[in-house]
Amino acid sequence: MRQFRFCALLLASLSPLAPAATLTAHAAEPVTTAPQPEQPASKDPVGDLFNNLKKESDAKKARVIATEIVGQWSDSGSPTINLLMQWAEEANEQKRSAAAYDFLDQAIFLDPDYAGAWYRRAMIHLADGDTRKAMADLNSTLEKEPRFFPALAGLANILESSERNETAMKVWERYLTLYPADKEAQKEMGELSEKLAGTRS
């Protein structure tokens, strides 16, 4: 069974990569071409990224897009909640689960629709061995953001560990409709399909 590899990825802060300026001997010369108008910012950058993710067949390029999506999700839009999420991560790394839960509970109270806090709390429940609470928080994550593919991976893993393989298969299918180039998910689903075929024969 694959590990919860998106746990750390979700909380990573992604810095935009700005292209470096190239200086030449003619830098001071007047520009002869008209400046290009700026493209309007997308109203749904995550939606645009998902459209690209679904079309991308190269696994490495798809992973870059998936990382961008997770980076978008890591920003709640609230400095207070972002700080609580940071404190929760630091507390978890220091094995202070009670403090981590407290920070995440506060984040969820302030913004119950922020899927990232539900997902992070689910991962801590899972690390503590409480799959029931982990599943509840993963389901809440997906209620807030149905495209939250790390939560789908977590849910599928829990279902497999409890031998609910047919349901796990459906979750993996849903995952792959969002992120079709994920080789690990393809492998997991293939192995699960073979396992189900063996039990039916």
DOMAR-946557 format. One line per field, with one value per residue: residue number from 0; x, y, z of N, C-alpha, C in turn; residue in three letters. Coordinates in Angstrom, 1 decimal. Each point is the difference from the previous one (the first is absolute). Layout:
! residues N
num (NUM, ...) .
nc1 (X, ...) .
nc2 (Y, ...) .
nc3 (Z, ...) .
cac1 (X, ...) .
cac2 (Y, ...) .
cac3 (Z, ...) .
cc1 (X, ...) .
cc2 (Y, ...) .
cc3 (Z, ...) .
residuo (ALA, ...) .
***
This chain:
! residues 201
num (0, 1, 2, 3, 4, 5, 6, 7, 8, 9, 10, 11, 12, 13, 14, 15, 16, 17, 18, 19, 20, 21, 22, 23, 24, 25, 26, 27, 28, 29, 30, 31, 32, 33, 34, 35, 36, 37, 38, 39, 40, 41, 42, 43, 44, 45, 46, 47, 48, 49, 50, 51, 52, 53, 54, 55, 56, 57, 58, 59, 60, 61, 62, 63, 64, 65, 66, 67, 68, 69, 70, 71, 72, 73, 74, 75, 76, 77, 78, 79, 80, 81, 82, 83, 84, 85, 86, 87, 88, 89, 90, 91, 92, 93, 94, 95, 96, 97, 98, 99, 100, 101, 102, 103, 104, 105, 106, 107, 108, 109, 110, 111, 112, 113, 114, 115, 116, 117, 118, 119, 120, 121, 122, 123, 124, 125, 126, 127, 128, 129, 130, 131, 132, 133, 134, 135, 136, 137, 138, 139, 140, 141, 142, 143, 144, 145, 146, 147, 148, 149, 150, 151, 152, 153, 154, 155, 156, 157, 158, 159, 160, 161, 162, 163, 164, 165, 166, 167, 168, 169, 170, 171, 172, 173, 174, 175, 176, 177, 178, 179, 180, 181, 182, 183, 184, 185, 186, 187, 188, 189, 190, 191, 192, 193, 194, 195, 196, 197, 198, 199, 200) .
nc1 (0.8, -0.4, 1.0, -0.2, 0.4, -1.3, 0.2, 1.3, -0.4, -1.1, 0.9, 0.5, 0.8, -0.7, 1.3, -0.7, 0.3, 0.7, -0.3, 1.2, 0.3, 0.1, 1.2, -0.2, 0.9, -1.1, 0.2, 0.8, 0.0, -0.7, -1.1, 0.1, -0.2, -1.3, -0.2, 0.1, -1.3, -0.1, 0.3, -1.3, 0.1, 0.3, -1.3, 0.5, 1.1, -0.7, -1.1, 0.7, 0.6, -1.2, -0.4, 1.1, -0.3, -1.3, 0.6, 0.7, 0.7, 0.9, 0.5, 1.2, -0.4, -0.7, 1.1, 0.6, -1.0, 0.1, 1.3, -0.2, -0.8, 0.9, 0.9, -0.9, -0.2, 1.3, -0.5, -0.4, 0.8, 0.3, 0.7, -1.1, -0.8, 0.6, 0.0, -1.3, 0.0, 0.8, -0.7, -1.1, 0.5, 0.4, -1.2, -0.5, 0.8, -0.4, -0.8, -0.5, -0.6, -0.1, 1.2, 0.4, -0.7, 0.5, 1.2, -0.1, -0.4, 0.9, 0.9, -0.5, 0.1, 1.1, 0.3, -1.2, 0.0, 1.0, 0.1, 1.0, -0.7, -1.1, 0.7, 0.6, -1.2, -0.5, 1.1, -0.3, -1.3, 0.3, 0.8, -1.0, -0.3, -0.5, -0.2, -0.8, 0.8, 1.0, -0.8, -0.4, 1.3, 0.4, -1.1, 0.3, 1.2, -0.5, -0.7, 1.1, 0.8, -1.0, 0.8, -0.1, 0.8, 0.7, -1.2, -0.2, 1.3, -0.2, -1.2, 0.6, 1.1, -0.8, -0.7, 1.1, 0.5, -1.2, 0.6, -0.3, 0.5, -1.3, -0.2, 1.1, -0.4, -1.2, 0.6, 0.7, -1.1, -0.6, 1.0, 0.0, -1.3, 0.5, 0.7, -0.4, 1.0, -0.6, 1.2, 0.2, -0.9, 0.6, 1.2, -0.3, -0.6, 1.1, 0.8, -0.8, 0.0, 1.3, 0.1, -0.8, 0.7, 1.0, -0.6, -0.3, 1.3) .
nc2 (-1.2, 1.0, 0.8, 0.9, -0.1, 0.3, -0.7, -0.2, -0.6, -0.4, -0.2, -0.4, 0.9, 0.3, 0.3, 1.1, -0.7, 1.1, 0.2, -0.4, 1.2, 0.2, 0.4, 0.9, 0.1, -0.5, -0.2, 1.0, -0.8, 0.9, -0.3, -0.8, -1.1, 0.0, 0.4, -1.2, 0.0, 0.3, -1.3, 0.1, 0.2, -1.2, -0.1, -1.0, 0.5, -0.4, 0.6, 1.1, -0.1, -0.2, 1.0, 0.7, -0.2, 0.2, 1.1, 0.2, -0.6, 0.9, -1.1, 0.4, 0.3, -1.2, -0.5, 0.7, -0.3, -1.2, 0.3, 0.5, -1.0, -0.8, 0.7, 0.0, -1.3, 0.1, 0.9, 0.2, 1.0, -0.7, 1.2, 0.2, -0.4, 0.8, 1.0, -0.2, 0.0, 1.1, 0.5, -0.4, 0.4, 1.1, 0.1, -0.3, 0.8, 0.7, -0.8, 1.3, -1.2, 0.1, 0.6, -1.0, -0.9, 0.7, 0.1, -1.3, -0.3, 0.9, -0.5, -1.2, 0.4, 0.5, -1.2, -0.4, 0.9, 0.3, -0.7, 0.9, 0.7, -0.4, 0.2, 1.1, 0.3, -0.4, 0.6, 1.0, -0.1, -0.1, 1.0, 0.5, -0.6, 1.2, -1.1, -0.2, 0.6, -0.7, -1.0, 0.4, 0.3, -1.1, -0.6, 0.7, -0.4, -1.2, 0.2, 0.5, -1.0, -0.3, 1.0, -0.1, -0.3, 0.8, 0.6, 0.0, 0.3, 0.9, 0.4, -0.1, 0.6, 0.8, 0.1, 0.1, 0.8, 0.4, -0.4, 1.2, -1.0, -0.4, 0.4, -0.6, -1.0, 0.2, 0.1, -1.1, -0.5, 0.4, -0.6, -1.1, 0.3, 0.3, -1.1, -0.1, 0.9, -0.1, -0.3, 0.6, 1.0, 0.1, -0.1, 0.9, 0.7, -0.2, 0.2, 1.0, 0.4, -0.3, 0.7, 1.0, 0.0, -0.1, 1.0, 0.5, -0.5) .
nc3 (0.0, -0.8, 0.3, 1.0, -1.3, 0.0, 1.2, -0.2, -1.1, 0.6, 0.9, -1.2, 0.3, -1.1, -0.3, -0.5, -1.1, 0.2, -1.3, -0.1, 0.3, -1.3, 0.5, -1.0, -0.9, -0.6, 1.3, -0.3, -1.1, -0.7, 0.6, -1.0, 0.8, -0.3, 1.2, 0.4, -0.2, 1.2, 0.2, -0.1, 1.3, 0.0, -0.2, -0.6, 0.7, 1.0, -0.5, -0.4, 1.2, 0.5, -0.8, 0.4, 1.3, -0.4, -0.6, 1.1, -1.0, 0.0, 0.7, -0.5, -1.2, 0.0, 0.5, -0.9, -0.9, 0.4, 0.0, -1.2, -0.3, 0.5, -0.7, -1.0, 0.2, 0.1, -0.9, 1.2, -0.3, 1.2, 0.3, 0.7, -0.9, -0.9, 0.9, 0.2, -1.3, 0.0, 1.0, -0.7, -1.1, 0.5, 0.5, -1.2, -0.6, 1.0, -0.7, -0.2, -0.1, 1.3, -0.1, -0.8, 0.7, 1.0, -0.6, -0.4, 1.2, 0.4, -0.9, 0.3, 1.2, -0.3, -0.6, 0.3, -0.9, 0.9, -1.2, -0.2, 0.9, -0.6, -1.2, 0.4, 0.5, -1.1, -0.5, 0.9, -0.2, -1.2, 0.2, 0.6, -1.2, -0.1, -0.7, 1.0, 0.8, -0.4, -0.1, 1.2, 0.4, -0.5, 0.5, 1.2, -0.2, -0.4, 1.1, 0.6, -0.4, -0.9, -0.5, 1.3, -1.0, 0.8, 0.2, -1.3, -0.1, 0.9, -0.5, -1.2, 0.6, 0.7, -1.1, -0.7, 1.0, -0.3, -1.2, 0.0, -0.7, -0.1, 1.2, 0.4, -0.8, 0.4, 1.2, -0.3, -0.4, 1.0, 0.7, -0.8, 0.2, 1.2, 0.3, -1.3, 0.1, 1.2, -0.2, 1.2, -0.3, -1.2, 0.6, 0.9, -0.9, -0.8, 1.1, 0.3, -1.2, 0.0, 1.1, -0.5, -1.2, 0.9, 0.7, -1.2, -0.3) .
cac1 (-0.8, 0.8, 0.0, -0.7, 1.1, -0.3, -0.2, 1.0, -0.1, -1.1, 0.4, 1.2, -0.2, 0.7, 0.4, -0.1, 1.3, 0.0, 1.1, 1.1, 0.2, 1.2, 0.6, 0.9, 0.6, -1.0, -1.1, -0.4, -0.6, -1.5, -0.8, -0.6, -1.2, -1.0, -0.1, -1.1, -0.9, 0.0, -1.2, -0.8, 0.2, -1.1, -0.9, 0.1, 1.4, 0.0, -0.7, 0.9, 1.0, -0.6, -0.2, 1.3, 0.4, -0.7, 0.5, 1.4, 0.3, 1.4, -0.2, 0.8, -0.7, -1.3, 0.3, 0.2, -1.3, -0.7, 0.6, -0.5, -1.4, 0.1, 0.5, -1.2, -0.8, 0.7, -0.3, -1.4, -0.5, 0.0, 1.3, -0.2, -0.1, 1.3, 0.9, -0.4, 0.4, 1.4, 0.3, -0.4, 1.1, 1.1, -0.4, -0.1, 1.4, 0.6, -0.8, -1.0, -1.3, -1.1, 0.1, -0.3, -1.4, -0.6, 0.1, -0.8, -1.4, -0.2, -0.1, -1.3, -1.1, 0.1, -0.5, -0.4, 0.1, 1.4, 0.2, 1.3, 0.0, -0.6, 0.9, 1.1, -0.4, -0.2, 1.3, 0.5, -0.8, 0.5, 1.3, -0.4, -0.6, -1.5, -0.5, -1.4, 0.0, 0.7, -0.9, -1.0, 0.6, 0.2, -1.3, -0.3, 0.9, -0.6, -1.2, 0.4, 0.7, -0.1, 1.2, 1.2, 0.5, 0.7, -1.0, -0.5, 1.1, 0.0, -1.2, 0.2, 0.9, -0.7, -0.9, 0.8, 0.5, -1.1, -0.5, -1.1, 0.7, -0.8, -0.2, 1.3, 0.1, -0.8, 0.7, 1.2, -0.5, -0.3, 1.3, 0.6, -0.7, 0.5, 1.5, 0.2, 1.4, 0.6, 0.4, -0.2, -1.4, -0.3, 0.5, -0.8, -1.3, 0.2, 0.2, -1.2, -0.9, 0.4, -0.4, -1.5, -0.3, 0.3, -1.0, -1.2, 0.1) .
cac2 (1.2, 1.2, 0.8, 1.2, 0.8, 1.4, 0.7, 1.1, 0.9, 0.9, 1.2, 0.7, 1.3, 0.0, 1.3, 0.2, 0.1, 1.1, -0.1, 0.9, 1.0, -0.1, 1.3, 0.1, 1.3, 0.9, 0.1, 1.4, 0.4, 0.1, -1.2, 0.3, -0.7, 0.4, -0.9, -0.9, 0.2, -1.0, -0.9, 0.1, -1.2, -1.0, 0.0, -1.3, -0.6, -1.5, -0.7, 0.0, -0.9, -1.3, -0.3, -0.4, -1.3, -1.1, -0.2, -0.3, -1.4, -0.2, -0.1, 1.0, 1.3, 0.0, 0.2, 1.4, 0.6, -0.5, 0.7, 1.4, 0.0, -0.2, 1.3, 0.9, -0.4, 0.3, 1.3, 0.1, 1.3, 0.8, -0.1, -0.7, -1.5, -0.5, -0.1, -1.2, -1.2, -0.1, -0.4, -1.4, -0.8, 0.0, -0.8, -1.5, -0.4, -0.1, -1.1, 0.6, -0.2, 0.7, 1.4, 0.0, -0.1, 1.2, 1.0, -0.4, 0.2, 1.4, 0.3, -0.5, 0.8, 1.3, -0.1, -1.4, -0.4, -0.2, -1.4, -0.4, -0.3, -1.3, -1.0, -0.1, -0.6, -1.4, -0.6, -0.2, -1.1, -1.2, -0.3, -0.5, -1.3, 0.1, 0.0, 0.4, 1.5, 0.4, -0.2, 1.0, 1.2, -0.1, 0.2, 1.4, 0.6, -0.1, 0.8, 1.4, 0.1, -1.4, -0.3, 0.0, -1.3, -0.7, -0.6, -1.3, -1.0, -0.4, -0.8, -1.3, -0.8, -0.4, -1.0, -1.2, -0.6, -0.7, -1.0, 0.5, 0.2, 0.5, 1.4, 0.6, 0.1, 1.1, 1.2, 0.1, 0.4, 1.4, 0.7, 0.0, 0.9, 1.3, 0.0, -1.2, -0.4, -0.5, -1.4, -0.8, -0.3, -1.0, -1.3, -0.4, -0.4, -1.2, -1.1, -0.2, -0.7, -1.4, -0.6, -0.2, -1.1, -1.3, -0.4, -0.3, -1.2) .
cac3 (0.0, -0.1, 1.2, -0.2, -0.4, -0.2, 1.3, 0.1, -1.2, 0.3, 0.9, -0.5, -0.6, -1.3, -0.4, -1.5, -0.7, -0.9, -0.9, 0.2, -1.0, -0.7, -0.3, -1.2, -0.3, -0.6, 0.9, 0.1, -1.2, 0.2, -0.4, -1.2, -0.1, 1.0, 1.1, -0.1, 1.1, 1.0, 0.0, 1.2, 0.9, 0.0, 1.2, 0.6, -0.3, 0.3, -1.1, -1.1, 0.3, -0.1, -1.4, -0.5, 0.6, -0.7, -1.4, 0.0, 0.1, 0.6, 1.4, 0.7, -0.2, 0.8, 1.4, 0.2, 0.1, 1.3, 1.0, -0.1, 0.5, 1.4, 0.5, 0.0, 1.2, 1.2, 0.4, 0.4, -0.2, 1.3, 0.7, 1.4, -0.2, -0.4, 1.2, 0.8, -0.7, 0.2, 1.4, 0.1, -0.6, 0.9, 1.2, -0.4, -0.2, 1.3, 0.7, 0.9, -0.7, 0.6, -0.4, -1.4, -0.1, 0.5, -1.1, -1.2, 0.4, -0.1, -1.4, -0.5, 0.6, -0.7, -1.4, -0.1, -1.4, -0.5, -0.1, 0.4, 1.4, 0.2, -0.5, 0.9, 1.3, -0.4, 0.0, 1.3, 0.5, -0.6, 0.6, 1.4, -0.1, 0.1, -1.4, 0.0, 0.0, -1.2, -1.1, 0.1, -0.5, -1.5, -0.7, 0.1, -1.0, -1.3, 0.0, -0.3, -1.3, -0.6, -0.8, 0.9, -0.3, 1.1, 0.9, -0.7, 0.2, 1.4, 0.2, -0.7, 0.8, 1.2, -0.4, -0.3, 1.2, 0.7, -0.9, -0.8, -1.3, -1.1, 0.3, -0.2, -1.5, -0.4, 0.4, -0.9, -1.3, 0.2, 0.1, -1.3, -0.9, 0.3, -0.2, -0.8, -0.3, 1.2, -0.2, 1.2, 0.2, -1.0, 0.5, 1.2, -0.5, -0.7, 1.0, 0.7, -1.0, -0.1, 1.3, -0.1, -1.0, 0.6, 1.0, -0.7, -0.8) .
cc1 (0.9, -0.1, -0.8, 1.0, -0.3, -0.1, 0.9, -0.2, -1.1, 0.4, 1.2, -0.4, 0.8, 0.2, -0.1, 1.4, -0.1, 1.2, 1.1, 0.1, 1.3, 0.4, 0.9, 0.6, -1.0, -1.2, -0.5, -0.7, -1.5, -0.6, -0.8, -1.4, -1.0, 0.0, -1.2, -1.0, 0.1, -1.3, -0.8, 0.2, -1.3, -0.9, 0.0, 1.3, 0.1, -0.7, 0.8, 1.1, -0.5, -0.3, 1.4, 0.4, -0.7, 0.5, 1.5, 0.3, 1.3, -0.1, 0.8, -0.7, -1.3, 0.3, 0.3, -1.3, -0.7, 0.6, -0.5, -1.4, 0.0, 0.5, -1.1, -0.8, 0.6, -0.2, -1.5, -0.6, -0.1, 1.3, -0.1, 0.0, 1.3, 1.0, -0.4, 0.4, 1.5, 0.3, -0.4, 1.1, 1.2, -0.2, 0.1, 1.5, 0.7, -0.8, -0.9, -1.3, -1.1, 0.0, -0.3, -1.5, -0.7, 0.1, -0.9, -1.5, -0.3, -0.2, -1.3, -1.1, 0.0, -0.5, -0.3, 0.1, 1.4, 0.4, 1.4, 0.1, -0.6, 0.9, 1.2, -0.3, -0.2, 1.3, 0.5, -0.8, 0.6, 1.4, -0.2, -0.7, -1.6, -0.6, -1.4, -0.1, 0.7, -1.0, -1.1, 0.5, 0.3, -1.3, -0.4, 0.9, -0.6, -1.4, 0.3, 0.6, 0.1, 1.2, 1.2, 0.6, 0.9, -0.9, -0.5, 1.0, 0.0, -1.2, 0.1, 0.9, -0.7, -1.0, 0.7, 0.4, -1.1, -0.7, -1.3, 0.4, -0.8, -0.3, 1.3, 0.3, -0.7, 0.6, 1.3, -0.5, -0.3, 1.3, 0.6, -0.7, 0.6, 1.5, 0.4, 1.4, 0.7, 0.4, -0.2, -1.4, -0.5, 0.4, -0.9, -1.4, 0.1, 0.1, -1.3, -1.0, 0.3, -0.4, -1.5, -0.3, 0.3, -1.0, -1.3, 0.0, -0.2) .
cc2 (1.2, 0.9, 1.3, 1.1, 1.5, 0.8, 1.2, 1.0, 1.0, 1.3, 0.7, 1.4, 0.1, 1.4, 0.1, 0.2, 1.1, -0.2, 1.1, 1.0, -0.2, 1.4, -0.1, 1.4, 1.0, 0.2, 1.4, 0.5, 0.1, -1.3, 0.4, -0.7, 0.4, -1.0, -0.9, 0.2, -1.2, -0.9, 0.1, -1.3, -0.9, 0.1, -1.4, -0.7, -1.5, -0.8, -0.1, -1.1, -1.5, -0.4, -0.4, -1.4, -1.2, -0.3, -0.5, -1.5, -0.3, 0.1, 1.1, 1.4, 0.1, 0.2, 1.5, 0.7, -0.4, 0.8, 1.5, 0.0, -0.1, 1.3, 1.0, -0.3, 0.3, 1.4, 0.1, 1.3, 0.9, -0.2, -0.7, -1.5, -0.6, -0.2, -1.2, -1.3, -0.2, -0.5, -1.5, -0.9, -0.1, -0.8, -1.5, -0.5, -0.2, -1.0, 0.5, -0.1, 0.9, 1.5, 0.1, -0.1, 1.3, 1.1, -0.2, 0.2, 1.5, 0.4, -0.4, 0.9, 1.4, 0.0, -1.5, -0.5, -0.2, -1.4, -0.4, -0.3, -1.3, -1.1, -0.2, -0.7, -1.5, -0.7, -0.3, -1.1, -1.3, -0.4, -0.5, -1.3, 0.1, 0.1, 0.5, 1.6, 0.5, -0.1, 1.1, 1.4, 0.0, 0.2, 1.5, 0.8, 0.0, 0.6, 1.5, 0.1, -1.4, -0.4, -0.2, -1.4, -0.6, -0.6, -1.3, -1.1, -0.5, -0.9, -1.4, -0.9, -0.6, -1.1, -1.3, -0.7, -0.8, -0.9, 0.5, 0.4, 0.5, 1.5, 0.8, 0.2, 1.2, 1.3, 0.3, 0.5, 1.5, 0.9, 0.2, 0.8, 1.4, 0.1, -1.3, -0.5, -0.5, -1.5, -0.9, -0.4, -1.0, -1.4, -0.5, -0.6, -1.3, -1.2, -0.3, -0.7, -1.5, -0.8, -0.3, -1.1, -1.4, -0.4, -0.4, -1.3, -1.3) .
cc3 (0.0, 1.2, -0.3, -0.4, -0.2, 1.3, 0.1, -1.2, 0.2, 0.7, -0.5, -0.6, -1.3, -0.4, -1.5, -0.6, -1.0, -1.0, 0.2, -1.2, -0.7, -0.5, -1.2, -0.1, -0.5, 1.0, 0.1, -1.2, 0.1, -0.6, -1.3, -0.2, 1.1, 1.1, -0.1, 1.2, 1.0, -0.1, 1.3, 0.9, -0.1, 1.2, 0.7, -0.4, 0.3, -1.0, -1.2, 0.1, -0.2, -1.5, -0.6, 0.5, -0.7, -1.4, 0.0, 0.2, 0.5, 1.5, 0.8, -0.2, 0.8, 1.5, 0.3, 0.1, 1.2, 1.2, 0.1, 0.6, 1.6, 0.6, 0.1, 1.3, 1.3, 0.6, 0.3, -0.4, 1.2, 0.6, 1.3, -0.2, -0.6, 1.1, 0.9, -0.7, 0.1, 1.4, 0.2, -0.6, 0.9, 1.3, -0.3, -0.2, 1.4, 0.9, 1.1, -0.6, 0.6, -0.4, -1.5, -0.2, 0.4, -1.1, -1.1, 0.4, -0.1, -1.4, -0.6, 0.6, -0.7, -1.5, -0.3, -1.5, -0.6, 0.1, 0.6, 1.5, 0.3, -0.4, 1.0, 1.3, -0.3, 0.0, 1.4, 0.7, -0.5, 0.6, 1.5, 0.0, 0.1, -1.4, 0.0, -0.1, -1.3, -1.2, 0.1, -0.5, -1.5, -0.7, 0.1, -1.0, -1.3, -0.2, -0.4, -1.3, -0.6, -0.8, 0.8, -0.1, 1.1, 1.0, -0.6, 0.2, 1.4, 0.3, -0.6, 0.8, 1.2, -0.4, -0.4, 1.3, 0.8, -0.9, -0.7, -1.4, -1.1, 0.2, -0.3, -1.5, -0.5, 0.3, -0.9, -1.4, 0.0, 0.0, -1.4, -1.0, 0.2, -0.4, -0.7, -0.2, 1.2, -0.2, 1.2, 0.2, -1.1, 0.4, 1.1, -0.5, -0.8, 0.9, 0.7, -1.0, -0.1, 1.3, 0.0, -0.9, 0.6, 1.0, -0.7, -0.8, 0.8) .
residuo (MET, ARG, GLN, PHE, ARG, PHE, CYS, ALA, LEU, LEU, LEU, ALA, SER, LEU, SER, PRO, LEU, ALA, PRO, ALA, ALA, THR, LEU, THR, ALA, HIS, ALA, ALA, GLU, PRO, VAL, THR, THR, ALA, PRO, GLN, PRO, GLU, GLN, PRO, ALA, SER, LYS, ASP, PRO, VAL, GLY, ASP, LEU, PHE, ASN, ASN, LEU, LYS, LYS, GLU, SER, ASP, ALA, LYS, LYS, ALA, ARG, VAL, ILE, ALA, THR, GLU, ILE, VAL, GLY, GLN, TRP, SER, ASP, SER, GLY, SER, PRO, THR, ILE, ASN, LEU, LEU, MET, GLN, TRP, ALA, GLU, GLU, ALA, ASN, GLU, GLN, LYS, ARG, SER, ALA, ALA, ALA, TYR, ASP, PHE, LEU, ASP, GLN, ALA, ILE, PHE, LEU, ASP, PRO, ASP, TYR, ALA, GLY, ALA, TRP, TYR, ARG, ARG, ALA, MET, ILE, HIS, LEU, ALA, ASP, GLY, ASP, THR, ARG, LYS, ALA, MET, ALA, ASP, LEU, ASN, SER, THR, LEU, GLU, LYS, GLU, PRO, ARG, PHE, PHE, PRO, ALA, LEU, ALA, GLY, LEU, ALA, ASN, ILE, LEU, GLU, SER, SER, GLU, ARG, ASN, GLU, THR, ALA, MET, LYS, VAL, TRP, GLU, ARG, TYR, LEU, THR, LEU, TYR, PRO, ALA, ASP, LYS, GLU, ALA, GLN, LYS, GLU, MET, GLY, GLU, LEU, SER, GLU, LYS, LEU, ALA, GLY, THR, ARG, SER) .
***
